[in-house]
Amino acid sequence: MIVVLTGAPGAGKGTQADLISEKLGFKKISTGDALRRQIQIGSEIGKKAQGFMSEGRLVPDDVLLGILKSELDSAGSQPVLLDGYPRNLAQAQALQEIVGQGRIKAAIHLDVDYSLLTNRITGRRTCPSCGASFHVVNSRPRVEGVCDKCGGNLVQRPDDEEQKVTTRLQVYENDTRPILDFYRGHGLYHRVDGNGPTSQVFQDLSKLLHNLGA
Ligand SMILES: [Zn+2]
């Protein structure tokens, strides 16, 4: 079975996807991870993607889809959680085509209020050395501006600055939000309230996945 996890930037998809994979045995697939893995194992499609990237170009949709298909095929009977894909209607339709009817069991919308999304994203600080992530209010490092794990200096990613966040949320509204109606039309849409603390949201997600037969 395949479950699509979708939501606006800052909704907590990545965190919840990690928990679902860790505690519920799902294979988590994000396009970024999938790309890296296919390139690492040197598959044909991975080499193709690498060609585009080394020229500084975006990996085209059909190549990305091929990458995803390889990852889905290698999951076998393990349940799969798609994290952050599809991002638009065309991708949702293409995905439906390559996996066939019935294999996508649900599309779960992690629904978070807009005011909260902005605070979550603009308060995020990350460590360039080890990738650890903190938040100036919700998840403060022991020493301000310093990574708990490796002592590196924390930075705000340019993508997380306030002006950029407004743009990212607009892109989400225009491009990604329409997939919710697509999945509604296929009877696959589920909503989980993502406003609460991580543990509460995970509990709600677990319950839903359990009811879906995971
Ligand atoms: Zn660090």
Boltz pocket constraint, residues with backbone or C-beta under 6 A from the ligand:
constraints:
  - pocket:
      binder: B
      contacts: [[A, 127], [A, 128], [A, 129], [A, 130], [A, 131], [A, 132], [A, 147], [A, 148], [A, 149], [A, 150], [A, 151], [A, 152]]
      max_distance: 6.0
